[in-house]
Amino acid sequence: MNPHSVRDQLLYPHECFRALRHEQPVYNEQAKFWEVSTYEDVHLLVTDHELFSSDESKFTPASEAPALKSILNMDPPRHRQLRSLLSQAFTPRALAQLTPRITEITQELLDAVEKKGAMDIIDDLSYPLPIIVIAELLGVPIEDRPQFKHWSDEIVSGEYDELTGENRELVLERVRQRVRKTMDEINEYFRSIIAQRRQQPGEDIISALLAARVDGQELTEDELLGFCALLLIAGNITTTNLIGNALLCFDEHPEAMVQLQQRPQLLPSAIEEVLRYRSPVTILARFAASDFILKEQLIRRGQVVLGWSGSANHDPDHFVHPECFDITRSPNQHLSFGHGIHFCLGAPLARLEAKIALGMLLERFTRIRITHERDLEPVNSTFIYGAKHVPITFAV
Ligand code: HEM
């Protein structure tokens, strides 16, 4: 019944999700927090921002406030004001300008492995690509990449006990301390970049945010730092796993890979199906803004409600034959980028990077196969789903 117990396998926990949806769709985990798992309820969780708040600081003591304060954990009206500043970075026009550079980076990464006939999708392609792109957008030195990787790993890495174990409070405190320490390091790093940009503005997002005004006011330093950290972390680890998970899906469904090599125009819908079938982000979190009843369960103000988007994406009440991996699926309204006011701002960029990376991989290489399948190890995280490494062999 408990989905966490099977998350250390790379198998998607379909059985557990099915049981949750049927038997306890609004589930109270050890009286600590609530979990919802049907499409209808997860959709409600992310759409009704009056019932479900994203702003933890309204409900928890300051000592437990989230270390990463960004638009992700803000409610309107501030959320709306700040989000609109960032959305300009992801317009179709901005993305069209990025396309040649993303193509160039992908080409270089694939050139480097072409002769070997083998590569690790994660280390050689899907980790470096989004991190180079976001570093360039933020205008930070790409040589600091190992540091970015270390910080991302520290932020997303989770311990299963964090959610369910008996020592949950102890584990949570350890996780909080680790995240806070990492956030202090990230903030210190960006403080000096922001100071440089104040002196010498460039063409990057940080300079644009420094020049931005909301009702005539500059953003606070904390708001600027929140944006930088969110973009650095959210912008890479998720896209890394989208590309890695695509290979997992294609390897399981070789007919889909053949079809894509013959009809590359199916790639955008194949990417949506990967997002649905093996979502890189599996959990969304909110706080109950007031006491209310959901499916006969009383949820109290301030309680955490977790929504299993990974389960919602496989709910047969919403998707026809959800267990089928169908690269032509339409409609495909998965919740992998969330929904509503917090819908992922970087979704167009993630889709573009995945399309270019997978498109070029399938065009240049044939007979792509994952090797050592038994050794695939899951990413150590409570909310990110994917494999640490996806080693493949190929022919050219
Ligand atoms: C928000 C997933 C890539 C920036 C979100 C949310 C999800 C998500 C589920 C909503 C969280 C919630 O409602 O609580 C993903 C996935 C990605 C991806 C699966 C890749 C496959 C990116 C990229 C960027 C980005 C590339 C930027 C470079 C953001 C931002 C938000 C966000 C800024 C906050 C939006 C808001 O609160 O209004 N993402 N993301 N994401 N994402 Fe992404």
Boltz pocket constraint, residues with backbone or C-beta under 6 A from the ligand:
constraints:
  - pocket:
      binder: B
      contacts: [[A, 46], [A, 71], [A, 72], [A, 73], [A, 83], [A, 134], [A, 230], [A, 231], [A, 234], [A, 235], [A, 236], [A, 238], [A, 239], [A, 242], [A, 280], [A, 281], [A, 283], [A, 284], [A, 285], [A, 335], [A, 336], [A, 337], [A, 338], [A, 339], [A, 341], [A, 342], [A, 343], [A, 344], [A, 345], [A, 346], [A, 347], [A, 349], [A, 350]]
      max_distance: 6.0
